[in-house]
Amino acid sequence: MSDGGAMNELEEYALLDEAMQNTDLSDFGDDEFRDGLRVLLKALNGEARLNAFGRAFAHGDILRNLENRLRVTEDLKCHPEILDVKIVQPIVVVSLPRTGSTILHHLLAQDPDNRYVATWECNLLSPPPEAASWDSDPRIAEWGQVMAAAHGTEVPEFEAMHPMGARLAEECLTLMAFDFKSQLFNYQFNVPSYELWLEEQDLLSVYSTHRRLLQYLQWRCPRKRWVLKAVGHLWGLREIFEIYPDARLVQTHRDPLRVIGSLTSLMTLGLSMTSDHVDAALIGAHWATSWVKALEKSIAFRDSGVIPEERFFDVHYEESMVDPVGMVGRVYAHFGIEFKALARQRMAAYFDQNPKDRLGAHRYTLQQYGLDPGELKRRYQFYLDRFGVECSFGL
């Protein structure tokens, strides 16, 4: 692939005009998205070193989010009753990356009472999904083709590290990209300045939009409760409870040395799709620092007592991998949710069909990324002590 440095820059107004032309619409809704879009574009043009695929991917990703904004804004104007939909007691999985949160989220999605955001519907939002066609909507096949083109041909081993599929439960990061304030972009492109900017933002407007999009998706396709998940939620615990005051949070935990090593491996591979100039050592150093800050912020909020501790449930990786369905039962028991036989059966069947390392083992060391295990442990000692996390990887 060629270096994207000589390519035309991604320009804000050209992208806005293209989105309006493609949809024949002009109302993007509120202007909250514009700051994030500008910071992202500056980082993409100035530091991401996009290759040809990366530039096309970035263009398509940004354009899709802008078109989603236009279409959803129009749908909400035509159906203002959508904003009367109630979001009640959502289960929100918050976590460091690579802590078993994805399998937990996918298991929760097997419960027929639980509504989750499917990958296809949060990427192709409009029109609002219908309950009768939710499993047969033509957008499922459409998004499946997009995913196959992006990941299957570029880095096929990526799925061995992170399961993908148009029907699978998706992280909230994709919904948060609607406002261009989402860690999703940091996992797709090498944009550290955007990440540093994002870490300093008040996320209340993002979660307000998040609620509006859940109302939109739930309107004609409801279930008893939402099950949501994103690693980025660690940055926004205060805002989550402001928008969803009855939320029930599940926090997943794992040895942070394994977290950083696994994440750096995943990021190095993923970013190699969009740039031919990926420095794994810089990636590891950046995220090792970023997640310290996220944990410090989230722990400070939990320890403030603003929200009672019983509104949280902590899940340790090693325990959850021994009996993942049993762990879901413990989550349900903690929050007073009935664990019905059908849900238990469907979760067990899903896990049997999708065992850990089904697509290959994920192997890495800290040293290959220039990371010092002893130094990392010292930096994360406050987290280890707070949650009783065992730490030994690479030591």
TORNU-949351 format. One record per residue (C-alpha): residue number from 1; residue in three letters; x, y, z. Coordinates in steps of 0.02 Angstrom, whole numbers, plus 32768, in hexadecimal, padded with zeros to 4 digits. Example, Ala and Ser with C-alpha at 12.3 -4.5 7.8 and 13.67 -1.06 7.14 Angstrom:
// residues 2
@pos 1, code ALA, c1 8267, c2 7F1F, c3 8186 $
@pos 2, code SER, c1 82AC, c2 7FCB, c3 8165 $
// end
This chain:
// residues 395
@pos 1, code MET, c1 8000, c2 8000, c3 8000 $
@pos 2, code SER, c1 8037, c2 80B0, c3 7FE1 $
@pos 3, code ASP, c1 8055, c2 8136, c3 8064 $
@pos 4, code GLY, c1 7FBF, c2 81A9, c3 8072 $
@pos 5, code GLY, c1 802A, c2 8243, c3 808F $
@pos 6, code ALA, c1 801D, c2 827D, c3 7FDA $
@pos 7, code MET, c1 7F61, c2 8262, c3 7FD0 $
@pos 8, code ASN, c1 7EDF, c2 82EA, c3 7FD9 $
@pos 9, code GLU, c1 7EAD, c2 8318, c3 8089 $
@pos 10, code LEU, c1 7E06, c2 82E9, c3 80D4 $
@pos 11, code GLU, c1 7DA8, c2 838E, c3 80DB $
@pos 12, code GLU, c1 7D17, c2 83B8, c3 814F $
@pos 13, code TYR, c1 7CAA, c2 8418, c3 80D7 $
@pos 14, code ALA, c1 7CC6, c2 83A0, c3 8046 $
@pos 15, code LEU, c1 7C8D, c2 8310, c3 80B4 $
@pos 16, code LEU, c1 7BF5, c2 8371, c3 80F3 $
@pos 17, code ASP, c1 7BC4, c2 839E, c3 8040 $
@pos 18, code GLU, c1 7BD9, c2 82EB, c3 8006 $
@pos 19, code ALA, c1 7B6B, c2 82AA, c3 8093 $
@pos 20, code MET, c1 7AE4, c2 8329, c3 8069 $
@pos 21, code GLN, c1 7AEB, c2 82FD, c3 7FB1 $
@pos 22, code ASN, c1 7AE1, c2 8243, c3 7FD5 $
@pos 23, code THR, c1 7A49, c2 8254, c3 8045 $
@pos 24, code ASP, c1 79F4, c2 82ED, c3 7FFB $
@pos 25, code LEU, c1 79EB, c2 8330, c3 80AD $
@pos 26, code SER, c1 7A3E, c2 83C5, c3 8101 $
@pos 27, code ASP, c1 7A15, c2 83C3, c3 81BB $
@pos 28, code PHE, c1 7A9F, c2 8370, c3 8223 $
@pos 29, code GLY, c1 7A46, c2 8396, c3 82C7 $
@pos 30, code ASP, c1 7AA7, c2 83EB, c3 8353 $
@pos 31, code ASP, c1 7B59, c2 8426, c3 8336 $
@pos 32, code GLU, c1 7BA9, c2 83BD, c3 83C0 $
@pos 33, code PHE, c1 7BFD, c2 834E, c3 8340 $
@pos 34, code ARG, c1 7C5F, c2 83D6, c3 82E7 $
@pos 35, code ASP, c1 7CED, c2 83EB, c3 8365 $
@pos 36, code GLY, c1 7D10, c2 8331, c3 8369 $
@pos 37, code LEU, c1 7D08, c2 8325, c3 82AC $
@pos 38, code ARG, c1 7D87, c2 83B2, c3 8298 $
@pos 39, code VAL, c1 7E01, c2 836B, c3 8318 $
@pos 40, code LEU, c1 7DF2, c2 82BF, c3 82C8 $
@pos 41, code LEU, c1 7E10, c2 8302, c3 8218 $
@pos 42, code LYS, c1 7EA8, c2 8364, c3 8251 $
@pos 43, code ALA, c1 7EF1, c2 82C6, c3 829E $
@pos 44, code LEU, c1 7EC7, c2 825C, c3 8206 $
@pos 45, code ASN, c1 7F18, c2 82D8, c3 8191 $
@pos 46, code GLY, c1 7FAC, c2 8304, c3 81FF $
@pos 47, code GLU, c1 7FE5, c2 8268, c3 825C $
@pos 48, code ALA, c1 7F88, c2 81CA, c3 8227 $
@pos 49, code ARG, c1 7FF5, c2 81AE, c3 818C $
@pos 50, code LEU, c1 7F64, c2 815A, c3 8135 $
@pos 51, code ASN, c1 7F85, c2 80E2, c3 80A6 $
@pos 52, code ALA, c1 7F0E, c2 80D4, c3 8013 $
@pos 53, code PHE, c1 7E9B, c2 805A, c3 806D $
@pos 54, code GLY, c1 7EA2, c2 80C2, c3 810C $
@pos 55, code ARG, c1 7E70, c2 8162, c3 80B5 $
@pos 56, code ALA, c1 7DDF, c2 810B, c3 805D $
@pos 57, code PHE, c1 7DAB, c2 80BB, c3 8101 $
@pos 58, code ALA, c1 7DB3, c2 8161, c3 815F $
@pos 59, code HIS, c1 7D51, c2 81B9, c3 80D6 $
@pos 60, code GLY, c1 7CCB, c2 8133, c3 80D6 $
@pos 61, code ASP, c1 7CC1, c2 812A, c3 8194 $
@pos 62, code ILE, c1 7CAD, c2 81E6, c3 81AB $
@pos 63, code LEU, c1 7C33, c2 81F3, c3 811A $
@pos 64, code ARG, c1 7BC7, c2 8167, c3 8161 $
@pos 65, code ASN, c1 7BBE, c2 81BD, c3 820A $
@pos 66, code LEU, c1 7B8D, c2 8262, c3 81B9 $
@pos 67, code GLU, c1 7B08, c2 820D, c3 814F $
@pos 68, code ASN, c1 7AC7, c2 81B5, c3 81EA $
@pos 69, code ARG, c1 7AB8, c2 825E, c3 8240 $
@pos 70, code LEU, c1 7A55, c2 82A6, c3 81B0 $
@pos 71, code ARG, c1 79DE, c2 8213, c3 81A1 $
@pos 72, code VAL, c1 79C2, c2 81FB, c3 825C $
@pos 73, code THR, c1 79A3, c2 82B6, c3 8273 $
@pos 74, code GLU, c1 7921, c2 82AF, c3 81EA $
@pos 75, code ASP, c1 78CF, c2 8213, c3 8233 $
@pos 76, code LEU, c1 78C4, c2 8266, c3 82DE $
@pos 77, code LYS, c1 7872, c2 8300, c3 8293 $
@pos 78, code CYS, c1 77F1, c2 8291, c3 823E $
@pos 79, code HIS, c1 77D5, c2 8227, c3 82DA $
@pos 80, code PRO, c1 77F6, c2 8292, c3 8375 $
@pos 81, code GLU, c1 779E, c2 820D, c3 83DE $
@pos 82, code ILE, c1 7840, c2 81A8, c3 83D5 $
@pos 83, code LEU, c1 7887, c2 821B, c3 845B $
@pos 84, code ASP, c1 77FD, c2 81E2, c3 84D3 $
@pos 85, code VAL, c1 7841, c2 8130, c3 84D4 $
@pos 86, code LYS, c1 787D, c2 80FE, c3 8583 $
@pos 87, code ILE, c1 7927, c2 80AE, c3 85A0 $
@pos 88, code VAL, c1 7915, c2 804D, c3 8642 $
@pos 89, code GLN, c1 79A0, c2 8000, c3 86AD $
@pos 90, code PRO, c1 7A1F, c2 7FDB, c3 8624 $
@pos 91, code ILE, c1 7AAE, c2 7F65, c3 864C $
@pos 92, code VAL, c1 7B4E, c2 7FBD, c3 861B $
@pos 93, code VAL, c1 7BF2, c2 7F5B, c3 860F $
@pos 94, code VAL, c1 7C87, c2 7FCE, c3 862E $
@pos 95, code SER, c1 7D39, c2 7F91, c3 8624 $
@pos 96, code LEU, c1 7DEB, c2 7F9B, c3 85F3 $
@pos 97, code PRO, c1 7E01, c2 7F4D, c3 8547 $
@pos 98, code ARG, c1 7E2C, c2 7E94, c3 853A $
@pos 99, code THR, c1 7DD9, c2 7E66, c3 85DF $
@pos 100, code GLY, c1 7D53, c2 7DED, c3 85A3 $
@pos 101, code SER, c1 7CD0, c2 7E75, c3 8590 $
@pos 102, code THR, c1 7CA8, c2 7E43, c3 84DD $
@pos 103, code ILE, c1 7C7C, c2 7D8F, c3 8505 $
@pos 104, code LEU, c1 7C17, c2 7DCA, c3 859B $
@pos 105, code HIS, c1 7BB9, c2 7E45, c3 852D $
@pos 106, code HIS, c1 7B99, c2 7DC0, c3 84A9 $
@pos 107, code LEU, c1 7B57, c2 7D48, c3 852C $
@pos 108, code LEU, c1 7AE2, c2 7DCC, c3 8573 $
@pos 109, code ALA, c1 7AA5, c2 7DE8, c3 84C1 $
@pos 110, code GLN, c1 7A66, c2 7D34, c3 84BA $
@pos 111, code ASP, c1 79DD, c2 7D59, c3 853A $
@pos 112, code PRO, c1 793B, c2 7D78, c3 84D9 $
@pos 113, code ASP, c1 790D, c2 7DFD, c3 855A $
@pos 114, code ASN, c1 79A9, c2 7E62, c3 8534 $
@pos 115, code ARG, c1 79B6, c2 7EE3, c3 84A9 $
@pos 116, code TYR, c1 7A63, c2 7F01, c3 8464 $
@pos 117, code VAL, c1 7AA9, c2 7F70, c3 83DC $
@pos 118, code ALA, c1 7ACF, c2 7EFF, c3 8347 $
@pos 119, code THR, c1 7B64, c2 7F2D, c3 82DC $
@pos 120, code TRP, c1 7AFE, c2 7F45, c3 823F $
@pos 121, code GLU, c1 7A7C, c2 7FB8, c3 828C $
@pos 122, code CYS, c1 7AF4, c2 8031, c3 82E0 $
@pos 123, code ASN, c1 7B54, c2 8047, c3 823D $
@pos 124, code LEU, c1 7ABC, c2 8053, c3 81CC $
@pos 125, code LEU, c1 7A45, c2 80AB, c3 8242 $
@pos 126, code SER, c1 79B7, c2 80E7, c3 81D6 $
@pos 127, code PRO, c1 792B, c2 80B6, c3 81C9 $
@pos 128, code PRO, c1 790A, c2 807E, c3 827D $
@pos 129, code PRO, c1 790C, c2 7FC0, c3 8289 $
@pos 130, code GLU, c1 786A, c2 7F5E, c3 8294 $
@pos 131, code ALA, c1 7854, c2 7ECC, c3 830D $
@pos 132, code ALA, c1 7808, c2 7E5D, c3 8286 $
@pos 133, code SER, c1 789D, c2 7E70, c3 8211 $
@pos 134, code TRP, c1 792B, c2 7E8D, c3 828C $
@pos 135, code ASP, c1 7978, c2 7DE3, c3 8263 $
@pos 136, code SER, c1 7959, c2 7DEF, c3 81A8 $
@pos 137, code ASP, c1 7975, c2 7EA7, c3 8180 $
@pos 138, code PRO, c1 79D5, c2 7EB8, c3 80DA $
@pos 139, code ARG, c1 7A4F, c2 7F2C, c3 8132 $
@pos 140, code ILE, c1 7A96, c2 7E93, c3 818B $
@pos 141, code ALA, c1 7ADA, c2 7E4E, c3 80E6 $
@pos 142, code GLU, c1 7B0D, c2 7EFC, c3 80AD $
@pos 143, code TRP, c1 7B77, c2 7F1B, c3 8148 $
@pos 144, code GLY, c1 7BBC, c2 7E6A, c3 8143 $
@pos 145, code GLN, c1 7C02, c2 7E8E, c3 8097 $
@pos 146, code VAL, c1 7C50, c2 7F30, c3 80D5 $
@pos 147, code MET, c1 7CA4, c2 7ED5, c3 8166 $
@pos 148, code ALA, c1 7CE3, c2 7E49, c3 80F6 $
@pos 149, code ALA, c1 7D30, c2 7EC6, c3 807D $
@pos 150, code ALA, c1 7D84, c2 7F2A, c3 8108 $
@pos 151, code HIS, c1 7DC7, c2 7EA0, c3 8179 $
@pos 152, code GLY, c1 7DC4, c2 7DFE, c3 8119 $
@pos 153, code THR, c1 7E35, c2 7E3B, c3 808E $
@pos 154, code GLU, c1 7EA6, c2 7EAE, c3 80F3 $
@pos 155, code VAL, c1 7ED0, c2 7E54, c3 8195 $
@pos 156, code PRO, c1 7E6F, c2 7DAF, c3 81A0 $
@pos 157, code GLU, c1 7EC1, c2 7D7E, c3 8247 $
@pos 158, code PHE, c1 7E71, c2 7E15, c3 829B $
@pos 159, code GLU, c1 7DD5, c2 7DAF, c3 82C2 $
@pos 160, code ALA, c1 7E3D, c2 7D34, c3 8327 $
@pos 161, code MET, c1 7E58, c2 7DC3, c3 83A2 $
@pos 162, code HIS, c1 7DAC, c2 7E12, c3 839C $
@pos 163, code PRO, c1 7D0D, c2 7DBE, c3 835B $
@pos 164, code MET, c1 7CAF, c2 7E19, c3 82D3 $
@pos 165, code GLY, c1 7C08, c2 7E03, c3 827D $
@pos 166, code ALA, c1 7B78, c2 7E6D, c3 823E $
@pos 167, code ARG, c1 7AFE, c2 7E1B, c3 82B7 $
@pos 168, code LEU, c1 7B6E, c2 7E20, c3 8351 $
@pos 169, code ALA, c1 7B56, c2 7E98, c3 83E2 $
@pos 170, code GLU, c1 7BBE, c2 7F34, c3 83C2 $
@pos 171, code GLU, c1 7C15, c2 7FAA, c3 8439 $
@pos 172, code CYS, c1 7BC7, c2 8053, c3 845C $
@pos 173, code LEU, c1 7C62, c2 80A3, c3 840F $
@pos 174, code THR, c1 7C0C, c2 8099, c3 8366 $
@pos 175, code LEU, c1 7B76, c2 80FA, c3 83A6 $
@pos 176, code MET, c1 7BEA, c2 8178, c3 83F8 $
@pos 177, code ALA, c1 7C3E, c2 8194, c3 8350 $
@pos 178, code PHE, c1 7B9B, c2 81E7, c3 831E $
@pos 179, code ASP, c1 7BDD, c2 8280, c3 837E $
@pos 180, code PHE, c1 7C93, c2 8262, c3 8348 $
@pos 181, code LYS, c1 7CC5, c2 824D, c3 83FE $
@pos 182, code SER, c1 7CF0, c2 8195, c3 8403 $
@pos 183, code GLN, c1 7D86, c2 8128, c3 8424 $
@pos 184, code LEU, c1 7D50, c2 80C5, c3 838C $
@pos 185, code PHE, c1 7DB8, c2 8138, c3 831F $
@pos 186, code ASN, c1 7E53, c2 8117, c3 8388 $
@pos 187, code TYR, c1 7E42, c2 805D, c3 8365 $
@pos 188, code GLN, c1 7E31, c2 807A, c3 82AB $
@pos 189, code PHE, c1 7EB5, c2 8100, c3 828E $
@pos 190, code ASN, c1 7F58, c2 813B, c3 82DD $
@pos 191, code VAL, c1 7F14, c2 81E0, c3 8324 $
@pos 192, code PRO, c1 7F60, c2 81F9, c3 83D2 $
@pos 193, code SER, c1 7F3C, c2 82B4, c3 83D4 $
@pos 194, code TYR, c1 7E83, c2 828E, c3 83BB $
@pos 195, code GLU, c1 7E89, c2 8212, c3 844D $
@pos 196, code LEU, c1 7EDD, c2 8291, c3 84BF $
@pos 197, code TRP, c1 7E58, c2 8312, c3 848F $
@pos 198, code LEU, c1 7DCD, c2 8295, c3 84AD $
@pos 199, code GLU, c1 7E0D, c2 826B, c3 855B $
@pos 200, code GLU, c1 7DF0, c2 831F, c3 858F $
@pos 201, code GLN, c1 7D3E, c2 832F, c3 8550 $
@pos 202, code ASP, c1 7C9E, c2 8336, c3 85B6 $
@pos 203, code LEU, c1 7C39, c2 82A5, c3 856F $
@pos 204, code LEU, c1 7B8B, c2 82D9, c3 85A7 $
@pos 205, code SER, c1 7B55, c2 830B, c3 84F7 $
@pos 206, code VAL, c1 7B99, c2 8266, c3 84B4 $
@pos 207, code TYR, c1 7B31, c2 81FF, c3 852D $
@pos 208, code SER, c1 7A9A, c2 826C, c3 850B $
@pos 209, code THR, c1 7AAC, c2 8240, c3 8453 $
@pos 210, code HIS, c1 7ACA, c2 818A, c3 8487 $
@pos 211, code ARG, c1 7A22, c2 8187, c3 84E0 $
@pos 212, code ARG, c1 79CC, c2 81D6, c3 844A $
@pos 213, code LEU, c1 7A13, c2 814F, c3 83D8 $
@pos 214, code LEU, c1 79DC, c2 80C5, c3 844F $
@pos 215, code GLN, c1 792D, c2 8110, c3 844D $
@pos 216, code TYR, c1 7935, c2 8111, c3 8390 $
@pos 217, code LEU, c1 796C, c2 805A, c3 8387 $
@pos 218, code GLN, c1 78F0, c2 8022, c3 840D $
@pos 219, code TRP, c1 7858, c2 807E, c3 83C7 $
@pos 220, code ARG, c1 781B, c2 7FF1, c3 8356 $
@pos 221, code CYS, c1 788B, c2 7F68, c3 8398 $
@pos 222, code PRO, c1 787D, c2 7F64, c3 8456 $
@pos 223, code ARG, c1 78AE, c2 7EE4, c3 84D7 $
@pos 224, code LYS, c1 78AE, c2 7EE5, c3 8595 $
@pos 225, code ARG, c1 7959, c2 7F36, c3 85B1 $
@pos 226, code TRP, c1 79F5, c2 7F6F, c3 8556 $
@pos 227, code VAL, c1 7A9E, c2 7F1A, c3 856A $
@pos 228, code LEU, c1 7B27, c2 7F92, c3 8537 $
@pos 229, code LYS, c1 7BE5, c2 7F8E, c3 8536 $
@pos 230, code ALA, c1 7C7B, c2 7FFA, c3 850D $
@pos 231, code VAL, c1 7D2C, c2 8009, c3 854C $
@pos 232, code GLY, c1 7D19, c2 80C6, c3 853B $
@pos 233, code HIS, c1 7C92, c2 80C9, c3 85C0 $
@pos 234, code LEU, c1 7D19, c2 80CD, c3 8646 $
@pos 235, code TRP, c1 7D34, c2 8183, c3 8617 $
@pos 236, code GLY, c1 7C7C, c2 81AF, c3 862E $
@pos 237, code LEU, c1 7C35, c2 815F, c3 86CB $
@pos 238, code ARG, c1 7BF3, c2 8205, c3 870C $
@pos 239, code GLU, c1 7B9E, c2 822C, c3 8667 $
@pos 240, code ILE, c1 7B55, c2 817D, c3 8657 $
@pos 241, code PHE, c1 7AFA, c2 818F, c3 86FD $
@pos 242, code GLU, c1 7AC0, c2 823F, c3 86D2 $
@pos 243, code ILE, c1 7A6E, c2 81FF, c3 8633 $
@pos 244, code TYR, c1 7A3D, c2 8152, c3 8675 $
@pos 245, code PRO, c1 7A22, c2 816C, c3 8730 $
@pos 246, code ASP, c1 79E3, c2 80B9, c3 8748 $
@pos 247, code ALA, c1 7A72, c2 8067, c3 86E7 $
@pos 248, code ARG, c1 7AC2, c2 7FC8, c3 8729 $
@pos 249, code LEU, c1 7B7C, c2 7FC0, c3 8707 $
@pos 250, code VAL, c1 7BE7, c2 7F24, c3 86F2 $
@pos 251, code GLN, c1 7CA3, c2 7F44, c3 86F5 $
@pos 252, code THR, c1 7D19, c2 7EBF, c3 86B3 $
@pos 253, code HIS, c1 7DCB, c2 7EAC, c3 86F5 $
@pos 254, code ARG, c1 7E6C, c2 7E57, c3 86BD $
@pos 255, code ASP, c1 7F27, c2 7E60, c3 86DB $
@pos 256, code PRO, c1 7F50, c2 7F0B, c3 868E $
@pos 257, code LEU, c1 7FF5, c2 7EC9, c3 864B $
@pos 258, code ARG, c1 7F94, c2 7E4D, c3 85E2 $
@pos 259, code VAL, c1 7F1A, c2 7ED6, c3 85B4 $
@pos 260, code ILE, c1 7FA0, c2 7F4A, c3 8571 $
@pos 261, code GLY, c1 8000, c2 7EC0, c3 8519 $
@pos 262, code SER, c1 7F65, c2 7E79, c3 84C6 $
@pos 263, code LEU, c1 7F23, c2 7F25, c3 8498 $
@pos 264, code THR, c1 7FC8, c2 7F5A, c3 844C $
@pos 265, code SER, c1 7FCC, c2 7EBB, c3 83E5 $
@pos 266, code LEU, c1 7F1A, c2 7ED7, c3 83AA $
@pos 267, code MET, c1 7F35, c2 7F90, c3 8385 $
@pos 268, code THR, c1 7FD7, c2 7F71, c3 8327 $
@pos 269, code LEU, c1 7F80, c2 7EF5, c3 82B6 $
@pos 270, code GLY, c1 7EE3, c2 7F5E, c3 82A2 $
@pos 271, code LEU, c1 7F3E, c2 8001, c3 827C $
@pos 272, code SER, c1 7FA8, c2 7FA9, c3 81FA $
@pos 273, code MET, c1 7F0B, c2 7FA3, c3 8190 $
@pos 274, code THR, c1 7F01, c2 805F, c3 8184 $
@pos 275, code SER, c1 7FB8, c2 8091, c3 8189 $
@pos 276, code ASP, c1 805C, c2 8045, c3 814F $
@pos 277, code HIS, c1 80B8, c2 80A1, c3 81DB $
@pos 278, code VAL, c1 8089, c2 8053, c3 8281 $
@pos 279, code ASP, c1 80FC, c2 8060, c3 8318 $
@pos 280, code ALA, c1 80C8, c2 7FDB, c3 8395 $
@pos 281, code ALA, c1 8134, c2 8024, c3 8420 $
@pos 282, code LEU, c1 80DF, c2 80CE, c3 8413 $
@pos 283, code ILE, c1 8034, c2 807B, c3 8411 $
@pos 284, code GLY, c1 805C, c2 8018, c3 84AE $
@pos 285, code ALA, c1 80A1, c2 80B0, c3 850A $
@pos 286, code HIS, c1 800B, c2 811A, c3 84DA $
@pos 287, code TRP, c1 7F87, c2 809F, c3 8514 $
@pos 288, code ALA, c1 7FE5, c2 806E, c3 85B2 $
@pos 289, code THR, c1 7FD6, c2 8125, c3 85E6 $
@pos 290, code SER, c1 7F25, c2 8140, c3 85A6 $
@pos 291, code TRP, c1 7ED9, c2 80B1, c3 8608 $
@pos 292, code VAL, c1 7F2E, c2 80E9, c3 86A9 $
@pos 293, code LYS, c1 7ED3, c2 818F, c3 8696 $
@pos 294, code ALA, c1 7E2D, c2 8138, c3 866E $
@pos 295, code LEU, c1 7E3A, c2 80C9, c3 8707 $
@pos 296, code GLU, c1 7E6A, c2 815A, c3 8778 $
@pos 297, code LYS, c1 7DD2, c2 81BB, c3 873D $
@pos 298, code SER, c1 7D59, c2 8129, c3 874D $
@pos 299, code ILE, c1 7D99, c2 80F3, c3 87F8 $
@pos 300, code ALA, c1 7D8B, c2 81A5, c3 8838 $
@pos 301, code PHE, c1 7CD6, c2 81A6, c3 8801 $
@pos 302, code ARG, c1 7CAE, c2 80FD, c3 884F $
@pos 303, code ASP, c1 7D05, c2 812C, c3 88F1 $
@pos 304, code SER, c1 7CAA, c2 81D3, c3 88FB $
@pos 305, code GLY, c1 7C0C, c2 817A, c3 8937 $
@pos 306, code VAL, c1 7B9D, c2 81DA, c3 88BE $
@pos 307, code ILE, c1 7B5C, c2 8132, c3 8881 $
@pos 308, code PRO, c1 7B49, c2 80A4, c3 8901 $
@pos 309, code GLU, c1 7BC1, c2 8012, c3 88E7 $
@pos 310, code GLU, c1 7B2F, c2 7F99, c3 88D4 $
@pos 311, code ARG, c1 7B0E, c2 7FE9, c3 882B $
@pos 312, code PHE, c1 7BB2, c2 7F9C, c3 87EF $
@pos 313, code PHE, c1 7BE5, c2 7EE7, c3 87D9 $
@pos 314, code ASP, c1 7C9C, c2 7EB9, c3 87BF $
@pos 315, code VAL, c1 7CCC, c2 7E27, c3 8750 $
@pos 316, code HIS, c1 7D7C, c2 7DDE, c3 8751 $
@pos 317, code TYR, c1 7DB8, c2 7D93, c3 86AE $
@pos 318, code GLU, c1 7DFB, c2 7CEF, c3 86F4 $
@pos 319, code GLU, c1 7D58, c2 7CC9, c3 874F $
@pos 320, code SER, c1 7CEC, c2 7CF5, c3 86BA $
@pos 321, code MET, c1 7D4F, c2 7C84, c3 8645 $
@pos 322, code VAL, c1 7D39, c2 7BEE, c3 86B8 $
@pos 323, code ASP, c1 7C7B, c2 7BFB, c3 86B3 $
@pos 324, code PRO, c1 7C40, c2 7C8A, c3 8644 $
@pos 325, code VAL, c1 7B88, c2 7C5C, c3 8649 $
@pos 326, code GLY, c1 7B92, c2 7C4A, c3 8706 $
@pos 327, code MET, c1 7BDE, c2 7CF7, c3 870D $
@pos 328, code VAL, c1 7B48, c2 7D3D, c3 86B0 $
@pos 329, code GLY, c1 7ADD, c2 7CE9, c3 8735 $
@pos 330, code ARG, c1 7B3E, c2 7D44, c3 87BC $
@pos 331, code VAL, c1 7B26, c2 7DEA, c3 8760 $
@pos 332, code TYR, c1 7A6C, c2 7DCB, c3 8754 $
@pos 333, code ALA, c1 7A5F, c2 7D97, c3 880A $
@pos 334, code HIS, c1 7ABB, c2 7E34, c3 8842 $
@pos 335, code PHE, c1 7A40, c2 7EA4, c3 87E6 $
@pos 336, code GLY, c1 79A5, c2 7E3E, c3 880D $
@pos 337, code ILE, c1 7988, c2 7E04, c3 875A $
@pos 338, code GLU, c1 7935, c2 7D5C, c3 873B $
@pos 339, code PHE, c1 79AA, c2 7CE4, c3 86E0 $
@pos 340, code LYS, c1 792D, c2 7C85, c3 8676 $
@pos 341, code ALA, c1 7950, c2 7BD5, c3 8637 $
@pos 342, code LEU, c1 7946, c2 7C06, c3 8580 $
@pos 343, code ALA, c1 79C6, c2 7C91, c3 8598 $
@pos 344, code ARG, c1 7A3B, c2 7C19, c3 85F4 $
@pos 345, code GLN, c1 7A29, c2 7B97, c3 856A $
@pos 346, code ARG, c1 7A4B, c2 7C14, c3 84DF $
@pos 347, code MET, c1 7AE4, c2 7C5A, c3 8538 $
@pos 348, code ALA, c1 7B2C, c2 7BAC, c3 8554 $
@pos 349, code ALA, c1 7B10, c2 7B7F, c3 849E $
@pos 350, code TYR, c1 7B61, c2 7C21, c3 8464 $
@pos 351, code PHE, c1 7BFC, c2 7C05, c3 84CF $
@pos 352, code ASP, c1 7C0B, c2 7B50, c3 8495 $
@pos 353, code GLN, c1 7C08, c2 7B8C, c3 83E1 $
@pos 354, code ASN, c1 7C81, c2 7C1C, c3 8401 $
@pos 355, code PRO, c1 7D06, c2 7BDE, c3 847A $
@pos 356, code LYS, c1 7D9D, c2 7C47, c3 84A7 $
@pos 357, code ASP, c1 7E25, c2 7C3F, c3 8421 $
@pos 358, code ARG, c1 7DAC, c2 7BEF, c3 83A5 $
@pos 359, code LEU, c1 7DFF, c2 7C51, c3 831A $
@pos 360, code GLY, c1 7EAF, c2 7C3F, c3 835C $
@pos 361, code ALA, c1 7F12, c2 7C6B, c3 83F8 $
@pos 362, code HIS, c1 7F4B, c2 7D1E, c3 8412 $
@pos 363, code ARG, c1 8002, c2 7D20, c3 8444 $
@pos 364, code TYR, c1 806F, c2 7DB5, c3 8470 $
@pos 365, code THR, c1 80F1, c2 7DF3, c3 84EC $
@pos 366, code LEU, c1 8106, c2 7E9D, c3 853C $
@pos 367, code GLN, c1 81BE, c2 7EA4, c3 850F $
@pos 368, code GLN, c1 819A, c2 7E9B, c3 8454 $
@pos 369, code TYR, c1 8142, c2 7F43, c3 8467 $
@pos 370, code GLY, c1 81CA, c2 7F92, c3 84D1 $
@pos 371, code LEU, c1 8162, c2 7F88, c3 8570 $
@pos 372, code ASP, c1 81B0, c2 7F67, c3 861B $
@pos 373, code PRO, c1 8140, c2 7EF1, c3 8681 $
@pos 374, code GLY, c1 8181, c2 7F2E, c3 8728 $
@pos 375, code GLU, c1 8166, c2 7FE4, c3 86FD $
@pos 376, code LEU, c1 80B8, c2 7FC0, c3 86BC $
@pos 377, code LYS, c1 808A, c2 7F65, c3 875B $
@pos 378, code ARG, c1 80C3, c2 7FFA, c3 87C3 $
@pos 379, code ARG, c1 8059, c2 8070, c3 875D $
@pos 380, code TYR, c1 7FBE, c2 8003, c3 8770 $
@pos 381, code GLN, c1 7FD7, c2 7FD4, c3 8827 $
@pos 382, code PHE, c1 7F49, c2 8047, c3 885E $
@pos 383, code TYR, c1 7ED2, c2 7FE5, c3 87ED $
@pos 384, code LEU, c1 7F13, c2 7F3C, c3 8827 $
@pos 385, code ASP, c1 7EF9, c2 7F6E, c3 88DC $
@pos 386, code ARG, c1 7E4D, c2 7FBB, c3 88C2 $
@pos 387, code PHE, c1 7E00, c2 7F23, c3 886E $
@pos 388, code GLY, c1 7E6E, c2 7E93, c3 88A9 $
@pos 389, code VAL, c1 7EAE, c2 7E6C, c3 87FB $
@pos 390, code GLU, c1 7F3A, c2 7DEB, c3 87EA $
@pos 391, code CYS, c1 7FCF, c2 7E27, c3 8785 $
@pos 392, code SER, c1 805C, c2 7DB6, c3 8747 $
@pos 393, code PHE, c1 8065, c2 7DBB, c3 8689 $
@pos 394, code GLY, c1 8117, c2 7DD2, c3 864A $
@pos 395, code LEU, c1 8161, c2 7DE6, c3 86F9 $
// end
